[in-house]
Amino acid sequence: MYVTKHTTLTNTELVDALWELYDNAYDKIAEQDVTREELYRHEFNEVLADATYNKTVIHDPSGAPIALSVIATDIGITRYLSVPFFRRRYPERLRQGRIHYVMFAVVHPDHQTGRAVAELCKAGLIPEADAETLLVFDLPESNQPDERGRGAELLHRMSKIVAGGDTKLESFGVSRYYAIDFALAGADDDVEQHVPVAESVQDASETAPVNA
């Protein structure tokens, strides 16, 4: 098992192998989480070719990739983070380019209980610790059902190991997804509800804002 670090990845054979690793890793997540966490293939290729993303690849002894992490060093080019939020909270760190974002980290299912996870964490986190960055990451609910524990706690523990001291794990909030099922409205066809047109228009005129 060995580690390679990359600024750009354009070799077709390696990119294809990394896509297969990445795509397979998201199969289970796609069934369990409401949001699409996976990049489309063209987005994946663009990220690997972009030098503003740091890539870490773990290979098995044969050279096949078994783990991959990608960290954005410019959060302004990602669609996932709000630059104004971090400008308000960490203006100096943002100005210095020391706020980074973990785009994704995947490990082959056959290696998720072995050394690959620890090696990927260490290889990806050591440069972040050396640069004293604020490293932002997010986890789908299937991997992080509660605020603490699981993936967040693993990264926090690994960050303290590579930093050789204490680090702080901070939660920035949770997005919740809801749905309104309108099919239930037609469940009882014998019950009809009518709102007088005049009344509804009057209510709207009383409450709606008027733009001059």
Backbone bond lengths (Angstrom), bond angles and torsions (degrees), N, CA, C in turn:
res aa  C-N    CA-C-N  psi(-1)  N-CA   C-N-CA  omega(-1)  CA-C   N-CA-C  phi
1 M - - - 1.472 - - 1.521 109.54 -
2 Y 1.333 116.65 132.05 1.456 119.46 179.58 1.530 109.85 -146.68
3 V 1.340 115.09 164.22 1.464 122.79 -173.81 1.520 109.91 -114.09
4 T 1.344 115.59 139.03 1.472 120.33 169.27 1.527 108.33 -126.01
5 K 1.339 114.44 144.20 1.466 121.15 178.86 1.521 108.61 -115.16
6 H 1.328 116.04 141.99 1.455 119.86 -174.38 1.527 110.81 -140.47
7 T 1.332 115.66 145.39 1.464 120.62 167.01 1.524 109.20 -94.35
8 T 1.344 116.28 -43.90 1.466 120.53 175.14 1.518 109.37 -126.06
9 L 1.324 115.49 146.70 1.461 122.40 176.33 1.527 107.57 -132.39
10 T 1.324 115.58 111.11 1.468 119.33 -178.39 1.518 112.31 -129.55
11 N 1.329 118.22 -7.32 1.451 120.62 178.08 1.523 109.93 -59.86
12 T 1.331 117.26 119.98 1.462 121.55 -171.65 1.517 112.43 -59.14
13 E 1.305 116.94 -43.41 1.471 120.46 -177.48 1.528 110.84 -64.06
14 L 1.330 116.00 -45.34 1.461 119.28 -179.38 1.522 111.09 -69.25
15 V 1.335 117.97 -41.48 1.470 121.16 179.14 1.524 110.42 -61.66
16 D 1.323 117.58 -40.87 1.467 120.67 177.92 1.525 110.97 -62.88
17 A 1.330 116.60 -41.79 1.464 120.29 179.37 1.524 111.06 -66.56
18 L 1.321 116.72 -38.14 1.466 120.44 178.63 1.527 111.09 -69.08
19 W 1.339 116.62 -37.44 1.465 119.39 176.71 1.533 110.65 -62.47
20 E 1.312 117.42 -43.08 1.471 120.73 178.74 1.525 110.49 -60.90
21 L 1.331 116.76 -43.18 1.458 121.36 176.20 1.520 110.96 -60.34
22 Y 1.313 116.33 -47.73 1.470 122.72 -177.86 1.526 111.51 -65.82
23 D 1.321 116.64 -48.17 1.457 121.54 -177.31 1.533 111.32 -62.39
24 N 1.317 117.08 -43.44 1.465 120.84 179.21 1.527 111.88 -65.00
25 A 1.342 116.17 -33.59 1.467 119.83 -178.50 1.521 111.69 -66.39
26 Y 1.346 117.11 -25.91 1.458 120.33 -176.42 1.528 113.94 -94.59
27 D 1.337 117.32 -0.59 1.463 119.71 179.87 1.525 112.02 -57.53
28 K 1.313 116.86 -49.85 1.464 121.25 -177.50 1.521 111.10 -68.81
29 I 1.334 116.93 -40.98 1.462 120.82 -179.81 1.528 110.33 -62.19
30 A 1.324 116.57 -38.13 1.467 120.92 -178.17 1.522 111.53 -61.83
31 E 1.321 117.36 -30.22 1.466 121.22 179.76 1.525 112.32 -82.41
32 Q 1.315 117.54 -22.42 1.464 121.13 -171.48 1.526 114.18 -103.51
33 D 1.332 117.81 -22.90 1.467 120.24 -174.12 1.519 111.46 -115.01
34 V 1.335 115.95 143.29 1.457 121.40 -174.87 1.525 112.35 -71.08
35 T 1.307 117.47 -29.26 1.463 120.65 -178.18 1.522 111.11 -91.37
36 R 1.308 115.81 153.92 1.454 120.48 172.79 1.519 107.93 -84.13
37 E 1.305 116.64 111.34 1.454 121.86 -179.55 1.526 112.09 -90.23
38 E 1.311 116.69 -21.12 1.458 121.60 -172.48 1.524 112.20 -85.04
39 L 1.310 116.05 139.06 1.453 121.26 172.55 1.529 109.60 -71.17
40 Y 1.332 116.19 152.70 1.451 120.19 168.87 1.534 108.31 -74.56
41 R 1.321 115.02 160.00 1.477 118.67 -173.84 1.525 111.64 -57.86
42 H 1.333 118.13 -43.21 1.469 118.58 -178.57 1.526 111.22 -66.13
43 E 1.345 117.51 -33.28 1.465 120.46 176.38 1.532 110.57 -67.60
44 F 1.312 115.80 -41.20 1.464 121.50 178.27 1.521 110.41 -59.05
45 N 1.333 116.58 -47.81 1.465 120.39 179.27 1.524 111.52 -61.27
46 E 1.331 116.43 -40.54 1.460 120.59 -179.52 1.526 111.50 -64.46
47 V 1.317 116.32 -41.05 1.464 120.49 179.31 1.526 110.68 -64.80
48 L 1.326 117.47 -43.66 1.466 119.72 -179.48 1.523 111.92 -65.42
49 A 1.328 116.94 -30.26 1.466 120.20 -179.28 1.522 113.12 -84.91
50 D 1.326 118.01 -11.20 1.464 123.35 -174.78 1.533 110.16 -88.63
51 A 1.311 116.25 122.72 1.470 121.42 -175.93 1.521 113.44 -71.91
52 T 1.337 118.41 -10.68 1.469 119.44 178.52 1.532 111.88 -80.98
53 Y 1.314 117.00 -2.21 1.467 121.70 175.49 1.533 108.76 -109.11
54 N 1.322 116.33 129.41 1.457 120.97 175.22 1.528 109.57 -89.72
55 K 1.334 116.37 127.77 1.453 121.34 -177.32 1.526 110.38 -114.55
56 T 1.310 115.31 136.63 1.458 122.62 175.92 1.517 108.14 -123.41
57 V 1.322 117.03 127.32 1.462 121.96 -179.68 1.527 108.94 -122.13
58 I 1.333 115.32 131.94 1.458 121.47 172.60 1.527 107.56 -103.15
59 H 1.332 116.01 130.10 1.457 121.30 -178.86 1.525 109.93 -114.07
60 D 1.332 116.11 147.67 1.463 119.33 172.25 1.526 107.91 -80.22
61 P 1.338 118.69 174.43 1.464 120.44 -176.14 1.535 114.39 -57.22
62 S 1.339 117.28 -25.36 1.462 120.32 179.12 1.520 112.39 -80.19
63 G 1.337 117.17 -10.76 1.458 121.66 -178.25 1.512 114.50 100.99
64 A 1.333 116.99 -7.63 1.467 120.31 -179.69 1.523 110.15 -70.62
65 P 1.343 118.53 137.17 1.469 120.54 178.53 1.523 111.16 -71.54
66 I 1.337 116.59 132.92 1.464 121.21 179.48 1.527 112.11 -122.56
67 A 1.317 117.38 -6.37 1.466 120.88 177.39 1.520 109.01 -158.37
68 L 1.344 114.61 147.90 1.473 120.37 -177.30 1.518 109.59 -148.45
69 S 1.320 116.56 135.16 1.463 121.17 170.54 1.523 108.94 -129.96
70 V 1.336 115.16 146.84 1.468 121.64 179.13 1.523 107.98 -132.64
71 I 1.322 116.62 126.24 1.460 122.71 -178.58 1.521 109.20 -121.80
72 A 1.332 115.98 124.46 1.457 121.80 177.86 1.523 109.57 -81.28
73 T 1.322 116.20 127.86 1.464 120.55 178.47 1.521 111.95 -95.59
74 D 1.323 116.98 -4.97 1.466 122.61 175.93 1.525 107.21 -131.41
75 I 1.328 116.92 100.09 1.471 119.05 -174.96 1.526 111.45 -70.78
76 G 1.319 117.07 -13.09 1.457 119.96 179.66 1.510 113.97 -70.18
77 I 1.348 117.69 -19.57 1.457 119.29 -178.77 1.526 112.34 -95.03
78 T 1.326 117.16 -3.44 1.461 119.48 177.01 1.526 108.67 -94.25
79 R 1.318 116.86 155.70 1.458 120.64 178.74 1.537 111.46 -95.91
80 Y 1.321 116.40 6.65 1.456 119.59 -170.60 1.522 114.20 -98.43
81 L 1.324 117.63 -23.56 1.457 120.28 -175.76 1.522 110.75 -117.04
82 S 1.336 115.01 148.58 1.456 121.96 178.64 1.530 109.09 -92.41
83 V 1.316 116.20 110.87 1.465 120.11 178.95 1.533 111.27 -60.64
84 P 1.355 119.81 -43.03 1.468 118.90 178.17 1.533 113.31 -57.93
85 F 1.319 117.84 -34.57 1.466 120.80 177.55 1.523 110.87 -60.63
86 F 1.314 116.21 -48.71 1.462 119.61 -178.14 1.529 111.96 -75.20
87 R 1.325 116.95 -27.40 1.466 119.31 174.36 1.527 110.46 -65.11
88 R 1.331 116.54 -37.53 1.466 120.56 178.42 1.524 111.05 -70.97
89 R 1.341 116.79 -41.52 1.463 120.23 -174.92 1.533 113.51 -83.26
90 Y 1.329 115.82 -38.28 1.467 119.96 -173.77 1.529 109.65 -136.36
91 P 1.322 119.18 63.00 1.469 120.63 -173.87 1.518 113.80 -59.63
92 E 1.326 117.63 -41.73 1.460 120.17 -177.10 1.523 111.16 -71.03
93 R 1.324 116.85 -41.64 1.475 120.13 179.51 1.532 110.10 -63.64
94 L 1.328 116.32 -38.83 1.462 119.70 179.24 1.520 110.51 -66.73
95 R 1.334 116.42 -43.49 1.469 120.41 179.68 1.516 111.00 -60.49
96 Q 1.325 116.40 -35.66 1.460 121.36 -179.08 1.527 112.81 -80.75
97 G 1.310 117.43 -5.61 1.461 120.25 -177.43 1.507 112.87 72.54
98 R 1.318 117.14 27.91 1.462 121.05 -176.48 1.537 112.08 -107.60
99 I 1.326 116.88 27.18 1.462 121.75 168.76 1.524 106.73 -114.95
100 H 1.310 116.18 115.22 1.453 122.45 -177.73 1.523 109.75 -116.75
101 Y 1.307 115.88 163.81 1.472 120.95 -175.12 1.525 110.46 -137.25
102 V 1.323 115.75 128.10 1.463 120.86 176.34 1.526 108.10 -77.40
103 M 1.306 116.17 106.49 1.461 120.47 178.51 1.522 110.83 -66.02
104 F 1.316 115.84 -47.67 1.458 120.24 176.24 1.527 109.69 -168.73
105 A 1.315 114.86 160.43 1.464 122.70 173.18 1.519 106.68 -145.30
106 V 1.323 117.03 124.53 1.464 121.28 -177.73 1.520 109.56 -130.80
107 V 1.341 114.45 146.70 1.460 121.90 178.16 1.520 107.84 -132.13
108 H 1.294 116.43 136.95 1.468 121.17 178.18 1.528 109.57 -57.27
109 P 1.333 117.82 137.27 1.481 120.75 -177.75 1.526 113.95 -53.02
110 D 1.323 118.02 -32.57 1.466 120.50 -179.00 1.520 112.56 -73.25
111 H 1.326 117.29 -9.44 1.470 120.07 -175.74 1.528 112.75 -123.21
112 Q 1.323 117.42 12.12 1.462 119.92 -175.65 1.522 113.63 -74.03
113 T 1.309 118.19 -14.71 1.471 120.89 177.14 1.525 111.69 -110.13
114 G 1.320 116.74 11.65 1.461 120.31 -178.54 1.510 113.05 -112.28
115 R 1.320 115.54 -156.85 1.466 122.61 -175.02 1.514 112.70 -69.35
116 A 1.328 117.64 -23.28 1.465 120.49 -171.88 1.523 112.63 -57.42
117 V 1.345 116.47 -40.38 1.471 120.05 -179.23 1.526 110.57 -62.25
118 A 1.337 116.35 -48.75 1.466 120.48 -179.20 1.524 111.31 -64.93
119 E 1.326 116.86 -40.78 1.467 120.27 -179.85 1.522 111.07 -65.39
120 L 1.340 116.57 -39.97 1.465 119.98 178.89 1.524 110.82 -64.99
121 C 1.327 115.94 -44.19 1.468 119.70 179.16 1.522 111.21 -61.04
122 K 1.312 116.70 -48.79 1.470 120.10 -177.40 1.526 111.40 -63.14
123 A 1.328 116.41 -47.47 1.462 119.68 -176.87 1.522 111.78 -65.13
124 G 1.328 116.97 -34.52 1.459 120.16 179.93 1.515 113.50 -79.83
125 L 1.333 116.12 -31.70 1.464 119.82 -173.45 1.525 114.30 -88.26
126 I 1.317 118.03 -26.61 1.469 120.11 -177.45 1.531 111.91 -58.11
127 P 1.339 120.29 -46.66 1.478 118.82 177.31 1.526 112.72 -63.12
128 E 1.328 116.95 -32.42 1.464 120.07 178.08 1.524 110.91 -68.07
129 A 1.316 116.28 -40.87 1.470 120.26 177.91 1.527 110.40 -65.73
130 D 1.331 116.45 -42.04 1.475 119.99 -179.67 1.527 111.13 -62.47
131 A 1.326 117.56 -35.97 1.468 121.69 -179.20 1.525 112.70 -88.69
132 E 1.334 116.80 -3.32 1.468 122.87 -179.33 1.525 111.21 52.93
133 T 1.321 115.80 50.14 1.463 120.55 -179.33 1.526 111.30 -82.04
134 L 1.312 114.80 165.80 1.455 122.45 163.82 1.524 104.54 -96.96
135 L 1.318 116.68 108.23 1.462 121.25 -174.67 1.527 109.25 -98.83
136 V 1.324 115.43 112.68 1.464 122.09 -176.75 1.527 108.68 -96.15
137 F 1.321 116.70 140.12 1.454 120.60 175.42 1.516 108.81 -148.84
138 D 1.315 116.44 157.75 1.457 120.84 175.62 1.524 108.58 -132.44
139 L 1.322 115.82 155.41 1.454 121.93 -177.33 1.522 109.57 -133.32
140 P 1.339 118.46 137.68 1.469 119.68 175.95 1.524 110.48 -68.02
141 E 1.317 116.10 158.06 1.463 120.73 -176.08 1.522 112.18 -58.55
142 S 1.334 117.74 -33.06 1.461 119.86 179.98 1.527 112.00 -63.83
143 N 1.331 117.06 -27.51 1.461 121.10 177.51 1.516 113.07 -97.74
144 Q 1.343 117.42 -15.76 1.459 121.05 -176.81 1.523 109.26 -145.12
145 P 1.338 118.96 73.35 1.467 120.84 -176.90 1.520 113.60 -69.09
146 D 1.326 117.90 -24.30 1.461 122.45 179.89 1.519 109.32 -123.70
147 E 1.329 115.26 168.05 1.458 119.70 -176.25 1.519 112.05 -65.35
148 R 1.317 117.14 -34.45 1.462 121.03 -177.99 1.520 110.45 -113.25
149 G 1.339 115.99 170.72 1.443 121.32 178.72 1.518 112.09 81.80
150 R 1.332 115.51 -173.64 1.446 124.51 175.11 1.532 112.37 51.48
151 G 1.339 116.77 -136.61 1.458 120.46 -173.63 1.512 113.82 -61.80
152 A 1.326 117.51 -38.27 1.466 120.67 -179.74 1.528 111.08 -63.12
153 E 1.324 115.95 -42.49 1.465 120.09 -179.19 1.529 110.63 -69.41
154 L 1.341 116.55 -37.38 1.464 119.38 177.88 1.519 110.96 -60.71
155 L 1.323 116.86 -47.83 1.460 119.83 179.59 1.526 111.99 -64.55
156 H 1.322 115.93 -36.51 1.461 119.19 178.77 1.530 110.57 -64.30
157 R 1.325 116.51 -44.72 1.463 119.77 178.86 1.527 110.97 -62.79
158 M 1.329 116.10 -43.77 1.459 119.27 -179.11 1.529 110.78 -66.32
159 S 1.341 117.21 -34.70 1.464 119.97 179.54 1.523 110.84 -63.25
160 K 1.323 117.07 -37.47 1.468 120.55 179.67 1.526 111.18 -70.35
161 I 1.323 115.95 -33.25 1.466 119.61 178.64 1.522 110.33 -67.78
162 V 1.339 117.54 -48.80 1.466 119.46 -176.18 1.524 111.48 -73.53
163 A 1.341 117.68 -28.20 1.466 120.69 -179.97 1.520 111.70 -80.90
164 G 1.314 117.13 -18.90 1.458 120.70 -178.10 1.511 112.81 68.94
165 G 1.323 116.95 26.78 1.466 121.91 179.75 1.512 110.03 -174.70
166 D 1.325 114.85 -171.13 1.456 119.06 -175.97 1.527 111.24 -77.78
167 T 1.317 115.64 146.49 1.458 122.63 172.80 1.522 107.77 -131.27
168 K 1.320 116.15 166.00 1.467 120.85 -176.76 1.523 109.96 -113.89
169 L 1.327 115.57 129.90 1.464 121.39 174.56 1.525 108.01 -101.84
170 E 1.328 115.92 121.32 1.461 121.36 -177.20 1.521 110.15 -121.52
171 S 1.345 116.40 137.81 1.458 121.65 177.15 1.529 109.14 -100.82
172 F 1.327 116.97 131.91 1.459 121.55 -178.27 1.518 113.62 -99.96
173 G 1.323 118.26 -3.01 1.459 119.32 177.62 1.516 112.55 127.35
174 V 1.329 114.86 175.27 1.464 121.87 -175.26 1.521 109.36 -133.03
175 S 1.322 117.38 138.05 1.467 122.00 171.52 1.524 108.34 -95.95
176 R 1.319 116.68 132.11 1.469 121.16 179.62 1.517 108.90 -113.46
177 Y 1.308 116.12 139.58 1.461 122.12 -179.23 1.516 109.79 -110.49
178 Y 1.335 115.52 135.88 1.460 122.22 -178.41 1.519 109.80 -129.07
179 A 1.323 115.62 164.89 1.463 121.10 175.08 1.518 108.45 -143.67
180 I 1.310 115.96 141.24 1.467 122.55 172.75 1.522 107.60 -105.38
181 D 1.325 116.73 121.67 1.457 121.91 -176.89 1.519 109.86 -93.65
182 F 1.327 116.68 100.54 1.453 121.19 -178.36 1.532 112.69 -75.87
183 A 1.325 117.27 -11.75 1.461 119.27 178.21 1.519 111.49 -63.39
184 L 1.322 116.97 -26.93 1.468 120.53 179.75 1.524 111.45 -68.67
185 A 1.327 117.39 -23.46 1.460 120.31 -177.67 1.525 111.57 -65.47
186 G 1.321 117.73 -27.47 1.459 121.03 179.78 1.513 113.40 -99.54
187 A 1.327 116.93 13.55 1.463 120.28 -177.47 1.519 112.23 -65.89
188 D 1.342 118.35 -35.20 1.472 121.59 -179.80 1.519 108.58 -114.45
189 D 1.330 116.16 95.31 1.462 120.89 -176.93 1.517 113.27 -72.27
190 D 1.362 117.62 -14.58 1.466 121.17 -178.23 1.519 112.27 -80.34
191 V 1.340 115.99 -14.20 1.458 120.05 -177.21 1.516 108.61 -106.08
192 E 1.324 116.53 120.34 1.448 121.04 178.49 1.520 109.88 -115.27
193 Q 1.328 115.28 136.80 1.455 119.82 178.19 1.524 108.22 -118.64
194 H 1.354 115.58 128.57 1.459 120.63 -178.60 1.522 109.34 -120.99
195 V 1.307 115.41 136.22 1.457 120.79 173.30 1.518 106.72 -112.67
196 P 1.350 118.76 116.88 1.468 120.29 179.79 1.514 111.51 -53.31
197 V 1.329 115.44 135.93 1.459 120.32 -177.05 1.522 111.58 -60.18
198 A 1.323 116.25 -45.08 1.472 120.29 -178.80 1.512 111.00 -60.29
199 E 1.342 115.46 -40.98 1.467 119.65 -178.25 1.520 110.73 -66.13
200 S 1.328 116.72 -42.62 1.457 119.37 -178.78 1.524 111.40 -66.14
201 V 1.338 116.56 -37.69 1.458 119.95 178.04 1.516 110.94 -66.30
202 Q 1.328 115.93 -39.77 1.460 119.93 179.31 1.512 111.14 -64.55
203 D 1.337 116.17 -44.99 1.451 119.61 179.77 1.528 110.75 -61.00
204 A 1.332 116.10 -40.91 1.449 119.25 -179.05 1.515 111.29 -64.74
205 S 1.352 116.48 -39.31 1.466 119.37 -178.51 1.518 111.67 -69.24
206 E 1.335 115.87 -26.91 1.467 118.68 -179.69 1.502 113.24 -79.49
207 T 1.356 115.95 -26.58 1.464 117.91 -172.40 1.525 113.69 -110.49
208 A 1.329 116.42 -23.28 1.466 118.09 -175.37 1.515 111.12 -73.92
209 P 1.334 117.53 140.43 1.468 120.04 176.93 1.514 110.34 -69.66
210 V 1.316 116.97 149.83 1.456 122.59 179.11 1.513 108.82 -110.22
211 N 1.337 115.89 125.81 1.458 119.82 178.76 1.519 109.18 -98.95
212 A 1.326 116.46 122.96 1.470 120.59 179.86 1.513 109.42 -76.93
